Amino acid sequence: MEKSLNTSKFSEQGSSNRSLWYDRLWAALIFFTRLPFWRIYQPPKDAYQGVVEFWPLAGWLTAGVMAGVLYGASMVFNYEIAIVLAIVSRLLLTGALHEDGLADFFDGFGGGGQNRQRILDIMKDSHIGTYGVLALIVYFALLFFVLHSLAPADAALAILAIDPYAKMVSAQVVQMMPYARTEETAKNKTVYRKFSVAAGISLAIQGLLPIGLYLWWMQMRIEWSMLIFFPCLTMYFLYLYIWRRLRGYTGDCCGALFLMTELTAYLVISYYLA
């Protein structure tokens, strides 16, 4: 009888864990894209605290769309137009979530001086400032020219590999420092939870599998250690900067970390393939 009860208990725990992962996966797809996944399934509110655990997996979707648009459009239009359409496709798919974070990040850190609360207040303001506008101009210019330096097939493959990898790397900030606001003052009223060992392993697989396949496919054309190292270095220096100024991260910091880490990886690829 005791054995039967224990078996039932483990079965219930396994079912509960599967349910948690299922809820967080749907929450991540709803949170990180603008596709109407909420019409299919509506996860509980607390599931959104774990969306970072599936951030790279959501990147498989956004990268797939962006890469597909770039490669497909390049067979119909000039390559420059294809790149712009690819960038626009991701903006539409994500609702410019990460780009909004980049603009707010530069506005906050650029205009907030050394005042921690001032930085947080500026980042929460819905209006964009000079630093944010300049950051977006420079970012999109670099992204356009880096992708333009690659052949369409090379650019599409790079997008498929780098988007999830950069999100995996950037997600580590959730483990490395506390959230800078309270749940009540957060923009989306959600504070990301630190992920468990199992969730961390899952996160690593989501981010490393695409880039591992990419490096295997490229073989000797790209130095794998450089492609892995430099995005991590960018993330680490940004982490130190954020920690020194805020002693914590925000959602805007996560978005900015992702875009700058991703751009670093594209620059490395461009160095080897352009």
C-alpha positions in Angstrom: 0.0 0.0 0.0 2.9 2.4 0.9 4.6 1.6 -2.4 1.4 2.3 -4.3 1.0 5.7 -2.5 4.6 6.7 -3.3 4.2 5.7 -6.9 1.1 7.9 -7.1 2.9 10.8 -5.4 5.8 10.6 -8.0 3.3 10.4 -10.8 1.5 13.5 -9.6 4.8 15.4 -9.2 5.8 14.4 -12.7 2.4 15.6 -14.1 2.7 18.8 -12.1 6.2 19.5 -13.5 5.1 18.8 -17.1 2.2 21.2 -16.5 4.5 23.9 -15.3 6.8 23.6 -18.3 3.8 23.5 -20.6 2.4 26.7 -19.1 5.8 28.5 -19.3 6.3 27.5 -22.9 2.9 29.0 -23.9 3.6 32.0 -21.8 6.9 32.6 -23.5 5.3 32.3 -27.0 2.6 34.8 -26.0 5.0 37.2 -24.3 7.8 37.3 -26.8 5.7 37.3 -30.0 2.5 39.0 -31.2 1.0 35.9 -32.7 -2.4 35.1 -31.2 -1.2 32.0 -29.2 -3.5 33.3 -26.4 -6.4 32.2 -28.5 -5.2 28.6 -28.3 -4.2 28.5 -24.7 -4.1 30.9 -21.8 -1.5 30.0 -19.1 -1.9 31.2 -15.5 -0.3 34.5 -14.6 2.5 33.1 -12.6 3.7 31.2 -15.6 5.0 34.5 -17.0 7.6 34.6 -14.3 9.3 31.7 -16.1 9.2 32.9 -19.7 12.9 33.5 -19.8 13.4 29.7 -19.6 12.0 29.5 -23.1 13.3 32.7 -24.5 15.7 30.9 -26.9 13.0 28.6 -28.1 10.8 31.6 -28.9 13.9 32.7 -30.8 13.7 29.6 -33.0 10.4 31.0 -34.2 11.5 34.6 -34.7 14.7 33.5 -36.3 12.9 31.1 -38.6 10.6 33.8 -39.8 13.3 36.4 -40.3 15.7 34.0 -42.1 12.9 32.7 -44.3 11.8 36.2 -45.3 15.4 37.3 -46.0 16.2 34.3 -48.2 12.9 34.2 -49.9 12.7 37.9 -50.6 16.3 37.9 -51.9 15.1 35.7 -54.8 12.4 38.2 -55.8 13.8 41.7 -54.8 17.2 43.4 -54.5 19.1 42.1 -51.5 18.9 45.4 -49.8 15.1 45.3 -49.9 15.2 41.7 -48.7 17.2 42.7 -45.6 14.8 45.5 -44.8 11.8 43.2 -45.2 13.5 40.6 -42.9 14.1 43.2 -40.2 10.5 44.5 -40.5 9.2 40.9 -40.2 10.9 40.4 -36.8 9.7 43.8 -35.6 6.1 42.9 -36.5 6.4 39.4 -35.0 7.8 40.6 -31.7 6.1 44.0 -31.5 9.5 45.6 -31.4 9.8 44.3 -27.8 13.6 44.1 -27.7 14.1 47.3 -29.8 11.9 49.2 -27.3 14.1 47.8 -24.5 17.3 49.0 -26.4 15.9 52.5 -26.7 14.8 52.7 -23.1 18.1 51.3 -21.9 20.1 54.0 -23.7 17.7 56.7 -22.7 17.9 55.6 -19.0 21.6 55.1 -18.7 22.4 58.1 -21.0 20.1 60.6 -19.3 19.9 59.3 -15.8 23.4 60.2 -14.7 24.5 58.4 -11.6 21.0 58.5 -10.0 19.6 55.0 -9.9 16.0 56.0 -9.4 16.3 58.5 -12.2 17.5 55.8 -14.6 14.7 53.5 -13.6 12.1 56.3 -14.1 13.4 57.2 -17.5 13.4 53.6 -18.7 9.8 53.3 -17.6 8.7 56.4 -19.4 7.0 55.6 -22.7 8.5 58.5 -24.5 11.7 58.0 -26.5 14.6 60.4 -26.0 17.7 61.5 -28.0 19.9 58.6 -26.7 17.2 56.1 -27.6 16.8 57.4 -31.1 20.5 57.5 -31.7 20.9 53.9 -30.3 18.2 52.6 -32.7 19.8 54.4 -35.7 23.2 53.0 -35.0 21.9 49.5 -34.2 19.8 49.2 -37.4 22.5 50.6 -39.5 25.1 48.1 -38.2 22.6 45.2 -38.5 21.7 46.1 -42.1 25.3 46.4 -43.2 26.5 43.3 -41.4 23.8 41.2 -43.0 24.5 42.9 -46.4 28.1 41.9 -46.1 27.0 38.2 -46.2 25.5 36.2 -49.0 21.8 35.6 -48.6 22.2 31.9 -47.6 25.0 32.7 -45.2 22.9 35.5 -43.6 19.8 33.3 -43.2 21.8 30.5 -41.6 23.5 33.1 -39.3 20.1 34.4 -38.1 18.9 30.9 -37.4 21.9 30.2 -35.2 22.5 33.5 -33.5 19.1 34.6 -32.4 18.5 31.7 -30.0 22.2 31.7 -28.9 22.2 35.4 -28.0 18.9 35.0 -26.1 20.4 32.1 -24.1 23.5 34.2 -23.3 21.4 37.3 -22.3 19.1 35.2 -20.1 21.9 34.6 -17.7 21.5 38.1 -16.3 18.4 36.8 -14.5 20.6 34.4 -12.6 23.4 36.9 -12.0 21.6 39.8 -10.3 18.2 40.6 -8.8 15.4 42.4 -10.4 15.9 46.2 -10.0 12.2 47.0 -9.4 9.4 45.5 -7.4 6.6 43.5 -9.0 4.2 46.4 -8.5 6.4 48.9 -10.3 7.5 46.5 -13.1 6.3 47.5 -16.6 4.5 44.2 -17.2 3.8 43.6 -13.5 6.0 40.4 -13.7 9.3 39.6 -12.1 11.3 36.8 -13.7 12.2 34.0 -11.4 15.6 32.5 -11.3 15.6 29.2 -13.2 16.3 25.7 -11.7 19.1 23.4 -12.8 16.7 21.5 -15.1 15.5 24.8 -16.6 19.1 26.0 -17.0 20.0 22.8 -18.9 16.9 23.2 -21.1 17.9 26.8 -21.8 21.4 25.8 -22.7 20.1 23.2 -25.2 17.8 25.7 -26.8 20.6 28.1 -27.4 23.5 25.9 -28.1 21.9 23.4 -30.4 21.3 25.8 -33.3 24.7 27.4 -33.1 26.4 24.0 -32.7 24.7 22.8 -35.9 25.7 26.1 -37.6 29.3 25.7 -36.6 29.3 22.1 -37.8 27.9 23.1 -41.1 30.3 26.0 -41.6 33.2 23.8 -40.5 36.5 25.7 -40.9 35.0 28.9 -42.3 34.5 30.4 -38.8 36.6 30.1 -35.7 34.1 28.6 -33.3 35.8 29.9 -30.1 35.5 33.5 -31.3 31.8 33.2 -32.2 31.1 31.7 -28.7 33.5 34.0 -26.8 32.8 37.5 -28.1 29.0 37.6 -27.5 29.7 36.3 -24.0 32.3 39.0 -23.5 29.8 41.7 -24.6 27.2 40.3 -22.2 29.7 40.3 -19.3 30.8 43.9 -19.8 27.2 45.0 -20.0 26.4 43.0 -16.9 29.2 44.8 -15.0 27.9 48.2 -16.3 24.3 47.5 -15.3 25.3 46.2 -11.9 27.5 49.2 -11.2 24.6 51.6 -12.1 21.5 49.8 -11.0 22.5 46.9 -8.8 19.8 44.9 -10.7 18.3 44.3 -14.1 15.0 45.2 -15.8 13.2 43.9 -18.8 14.6 46.7 -20.9 18.1 45.6 -19.9 17.3 42.1 -21.1 16.1 43.4 -24.5 19.2 45.6 -24.9 21.5 42.8 -23.8 20.0 40.5 -26.4 20.3 42.9 -29.3 23.9 43.9 -28.5 25.0 40.4 -27.9 23.3 39.3 -31.2 25.0 42.1 -33.1 28.4 41.2 -31.7 27.9 37.6 -33.0 26.9 38.9 -36.5 30.1 41.1 -36.5 32.2 38.1 -35.8 30.6 36.1 -38.6 31.0 39.1 -41.0 34.7 39.3 -40.1 35.2 35.7 -41.2 32.7 35.5 -44.2 32.6 38.9 -45.7 
